[in-house]
Amino acid sequence: MEHIELFFKSVFIDNMVFATFLGMCSYLAVSKKVSTAIGLGAAVTFVLAITVPLNWLLDQYVLQDGALTWLHPSLIDYDLSFLSFILFIATIATMVQLVEIIVEKFSPSLYNSLGIFLPLIAVNCAILGGSLFMQSREIASIQLATTYGIGSGFGFFLAILAIAAIREKIRYSSVPGPLRGLGITFIITGLMAIGFMSFGGMLTGGDEPAKETVSDKNEDGNEDDLVYKINQEIN
């Protein structure tokens, strides 16, 4: 249940695009066609699904204060958290290079369509944001980190696929001249973000303990005596 809740929360409530507005450059540039958007969304999902658990391992066993005690007890005072950005980006760049090789090998047309934005996944703030959010939220296990990575990637995939489908349709619509292109895209993105905000209370039901109601009865449970005493005090 915890994995399902984390997955849906990362897709709908903490969506990388609509909640935190990360990865907007590739979201806007590669969303003109559905086919291209599917390719980039799948690549981002794959990279997040691999890098978030890998960076979780790095954070737990290398970067945190005292994390190196598994090597030797004398290393308990070492804190390598200042290397988080460097190691996270190195992991991401390695996985992006692997994705680039695979896409170029098996789908040259998609590789040419994505162009410079495929290698730029390495510096996509949505990818790095997934690992940094995982670190700041102190996700408890590598299984949950994997779920969070897949959910965050799928959230980006859903966002870029939706805007690509809409942009293909509005190409034949009578959009006012000054709003054509990125103008109407920004407006639609804002409206979609407002729509995704409605999911904010989806997983909060039942989290708050039931409030205790104050009984109108006195200790003996006799309501009539209590009402009588109140009337006497008023008079």
KATA-V192897 format. One record per residue. N is the residue number from 1. RES is the residue in three letters. OMEGA is omega in degrees with one decimal (NA if undefined). Layout:
# KATA-V192897
n/res/omega
N/RES/OMEGA
N/RES/OMEGA
This chain:
# KATA-V192897
n/res/omega
1/MET/-179.9
2/GLU/179.2
3/HIS/179.5
4/ILE/179.6
5/GLU/179.8
6/LEU/179.7
7/PHE/-178.4
8/PHE/178.1
9/LYS/-179.7
10/SER/179.9
11/VAL/-169.8
12/PHE/-173.8
13/ILE/-179.2
14/ASP/-178.7
15/ASN/-175.6
16/MET/-176.1
17/VAL/-170.2
18/PHE/-179.9
19/ALA/-177.0
20/THR/178.4
21/PHE/174.9
22/LEU/179.2
23/GLY/-175.2
24/MET/-177.0
25/CYS/178.6
26/SER/177.8
27/TYR/-178.9
28/LEU/-172.7
29/ALA/-172.8
30/VAL/-177.6
31/SER/178.5
32/LYS/178.3
33/LYS/-179.2
34/VAL/-178.0
35/SER/178.3
36/THR/179.4
37/ALA/178.6
38/ILE/179.8
39/GLY/180.0
40/LEU/178.8
41/GLY/177.7
42/ALA/178.7
43/ALA/178.8
44/VAL/178.5
45/THR/179.4
46/PHE/-178.5
47/VAL/178.8
48/LEU/-179.2
49/ALA/-179.3
50/ILE/-171.2
51/THR/-178.5
52/VAL/175.8
53/PRO/177.0
54/LEU/178.5
55/ASN/173.1
56/TRP/177.5
57/LEU/177.6
58/LEU/-178.2
59/ASP/-175.3
60/GLN/-170.9
61/TYR/-179.9
62/VAL/-165.3
63/LEU/-174.8
64/GLN/178.8
65/ASP/-179.4
66/GLY/-176.9
67/ALA/-176.4
68/LEU/-179.7
69/THR/177.6
70/TRP/174.8
71/LEU/179.5
72/HIS/-179.4
73/PRO/-179.2
74/SER/-177.6
75/LEU/-175.9
76/ILE/-177.6
77/ASP/-177.1
78/TYR/178.1
79/ASP/-177.6
80/LEU/-177.3
81/SER/179.2
82/PHE/178.4
83/LEU/-174.2
84/SER/-177.0
85/PHE/-176.3
86/ILE/-177.2
87/LEU/177.8
88/PHE/-179.0
89/ILE/177.2
90/ALA/177.1
91/THR/-179.7
92/ILE/-179.4
93/ALA/178.4
94/THR/179.9
95/MET/178.2
96/VAL/176.9
97/GLN/177.5
98/LEU/178.3
99/VAL/179.9
100/GLU/178.6
101/ILE/-178.5
102/ILE/-179.2
103/VAL/179.2
104/GLU/-178.3
105/LYS/-170.7
106/PHE/179.7
107/SER/-179.5
108/PRO/-179.8
109/SER/177.0
110/LEU/178.3
111/TYR/178.6
112/ASN/179.9
113/SER/179.9
114/LEU/176.2
115/GLY/-175.1
116/ILE/-175.0
117/PHE/175.8
118/LEU/175.2
119/PRO/179.8
120/LEU/172.9
121/ILE/-178.8
122/ALA/179.9
123/VAL/176.2
124/ASN/-176.1
125/CYS/176.7
126/ALA/179.6
127/ILE/178.2
128/LEU/178.8
129/GLY/177.6
130/GLY/179.5
131/SER/-179.5
132/LEU/175.6
133/PHE/176.0
134/MET/-179.0
135/GLN/-176.4
136/SER/-179.9
137/ARG/174.9
138/GLU/177.8
139/ILE/-163.2
140/ALA/-173.6
141/SER/179.9
142/ILE/176.6
143/GLN/176.9
144/LEU/177.3
145/ALA/177.0
146/THR/177.3
147/THR/179.5
148/TYR/178.4
149/GLY/179.2
150/ILE/179.7
151/GLY/178.8
152/SER/177.5
153/GLY/179.1
154/PHE/175.8
155/GLY/176.1
156/PHE/178.6
157/PHE/179.6
158/LEU/-178.3
159/ALA/-176.3
160/ILE/176.5
161/LEU/-179.8
162/ALA/-178.1
163/ILE/177.7
164/ALA/178.2
165/ALA/179.4
166/ILE/-178.9
167/ARG/175.9
168/GLU/-179.6
169/LYS/-175.9
170/ILE/175.7
171/ARG/-178.9
172/TYR/179.5
173/SER/-179.0
174/SER/178.2
175/VAL/177.1
176/PRO/-174.8
177/GLY/-177.5
178/PRO/-176.7
179/LEU/-177.4
180/ARG/-179.9
181/GLY/-175.8
182/LEU/-178.4
183/GLY/-179.7
184/ILE/178.0
185/THR/177.2
186/PHE/179.8
187/ILE/179.5
188/ILE/178.5
189/THR/177.3
190/GLY/178.3
191/LEU/177.8
192/MET/178.0
193/ALA/176.8
194/ILE/177.8
195/GLY/-179.9
196/PHE/176.7
197/MET/179.9
198/SER/177.6
199/PHE/-173.6
200/GLY/-179.9
201/GLY/-173.8
202/MET/-174.4
203/LEU/-177.5
204/THR/-179.2
205/GLY/178.8
206/GLY/179.8
207/ASP/-177.0
208/GLU/178.2
209/PRO/-179.1
210/ALA/-178.3
211/LYS/178.9
212/GLU/179.6
213/THR/179.8
214/VAL/-178.4
215/SER/178.1
216/ASP/-177.6
217/LYS/175.6
218/ASN/-173.8
219/GLU/179.8
220/ASP/179.7
221/GLY/-176.2
222/ASN/-177.4
223/GLU/-176.0
224/ASP/178.4
225/ASP/-179.3
226/LEU/178.5
227/VAL/179.3
228/TYR/179.7
229/LYS/179.5
230/ILE/179.8
231/ASN/178.3
232/GLN/179.8
233/GLU/179.7
234/ILE/-178.6
235/ASN/NA
